[in-house]
Amino acid sequence: MVQWFNLAAITSYAYARVFNPGLLVPHISVRDINSINFRKLREKGIKGIISDKDDVLTWQYVNQIYSRVKDKVAEIKAVYGNRALVRSNCAGVRFEDPGYQIAKETEKSLGIEVAKGFWKKPWGLMGLCYEFGCPPENLAIIDDRISTGILGGNLCGMVTIYTLGLSIDEETRFEKGLRARERRLVKSLMEKGVTAPIHGKYYNDACLEEFI
Ligand SMILES: [Mg+2]
């Protein structure tokens, strides 16, 4: 696994950190997807959902749905049907997932298509907007990582929903450190009054307590 090395994320993160820190702040922050009301999102005009895989829908590096979020995944499918898509930085990424075996196993378990291609998040999100056939403002992305999904979603103009991660206790020391640094940074930015990019549907709705 070379998932931790992502040059696009590192350079985009550095850009955002220096020039536009609001790109690192999510519009909404929740413990896990069980706190998201997908019917309300739909009513508010969100026409498509893009979700990360590891630590959001499955346990890290496991390709089966995580039992705690099973009902919510069913809700996503009922509300969004084929307008829901998984975008992982492992499953469906050409050089991380040869033959897309991980993507295929994940699709079988979740019943949601996994996007396939060359680019990882954050840049890998940009092409997806065309697949949904609507402006990125009408899409929401759910991710447990600031430097990939949240940053990419904000760069595209989507609603960004941050989750804390399902299997954080089992992460490596490096991964734990990275996640803790991301959360500390976002918390300090929010305390200084930095907000997520202005969005027509959601703005400054993040829950600070989730970062404490
Ligand atoms: Mg993840």
Residues whose N, C-alpha, C, O or C-beta is under 5 A from the ligand:
A	BS01	MG	D52 K53 D54 D55 D144
